């Protein structure tokens, strides 16, 4: 049997507390920066990741451990953070009378590209 009541509210198009919808998907990074395209990239002693807002990050790498290799997922995360952290900072400053810097905790940071990106954009960062 049907029960009375109003229908469930539709999900918001963005996360609660956000004044704007999330950014659109990022364009794909240049293929030459991804190991999926060029598997030899993991064997280079160092790599440079170019982030439009945070600048270039030079990463020494080694195949000795997974934490010393720059993986595609870390490049993609850093690119996303590079685009979204400035937007989040503006929203946080607009919402608070006492604007504070964003705090970032990167667990198992590995080569720490995402954390370095956030630090360069003005966040308080703790890497583990």
N, C-alpha and C positions, 0 to 999 in steps of 0.2 A: 504494500500500500504506500501511496505517496504521502509525504509529510509536508505540512505547510511551512512557510518561511521564505525568506528571500534567497535567491541564488547566491552561491559563494562569489565574493568579489573577484574580479579579474586580477591576475598578477600584474604588479606594476612593470613597466617596460625597463626599469632599472632598479638598482639596489635601494632599500630604504635609507633615507638620510642623504642621498645624493640629490643635488639640485639639477643635475643634467644627466641624460642617458650616457652610458659608457661610450668611449671612443670607438669609432668604426675599426674593423680589423686592419692591422698594419699591412702594408704591402710586403710581399715576400722579400727577405734580404737578398742581396746579390748571391747567386749560387756559389760563387767562388769562395764565400765565407763559410760554407757549410760542409761538414765532413761527409754528409750523405751524398753530396755531389762529387767531392774530391777526398777519398779516404786517406790520401797521403798527408792531409793537413794535420792529423794527429801525430805524425812523426816529426813535425817541425819543432825545433827547440824553443821557438817563441812565435806568437801570433798577435796580430793587432785587430782589435774590434773597434769599429768606428761608430760612435753614437752621436746622432745629430745635436743633442743638447748637452750631453756630458763630455763630449770630446773622445779622443782616441784612448783606448786602454791597451797597453802592451802587456801580454801575458806570457811569462815563461812557462813552458809545459814539458812534461816528461811522460813516457809510457810506463814509468815505474809504478804508478799508482793511479787509480781512477780519479782521485782528488787533485791530481796535478795535470790533468788533461782538460782542455777547453772543449766541452761538448756542445753540439748544436742547440740543445735545450737551454743551456746557459746563455748563448748568444741571443736566442729568441726572447728569453725572459728579460735580459738587459735591454733589448730594443723596446719591449712593451713598457718596462718601467721608465725608460728614457722619455717615452711619449706621455705616460699617465701621471708620473709624480708631479710635474709642474701643475697639472690640472688639479690634482688632489691638494697641493699646497695652497693654491688660490682659494679653493672651496673651504679649506680648514681656516684660513685667515679671515675669510668673509663671515664664517659662522661663529667665531669666537672673539670675545672682547679682548682676550689675552692670547694673541696668536702664538702658537708654539710650533717648533719644527716637528716634522713627522719623524716618528721613531721606527726604525727598521731593525729586525732581528733576523739574520740570515743563518740558519742552522745548517751545518755541514757545508760551509761555503765553497770548499774546493778552491778553484782559482779566483773566487770572489768578485767576478766581473759585475754581477748584479748589485752587490753591496758597494763596490767602488762607484758604480753609476749613481746610486742613491746618495752616497756621501758627496759626490761632486755637485749634485743638484741641491745640496743644503740640508739633507736629512741627518739625524743622529743615527749612526749605524753601529751595531754590534755584530761582529762576525765570529762564528765558532768553527 
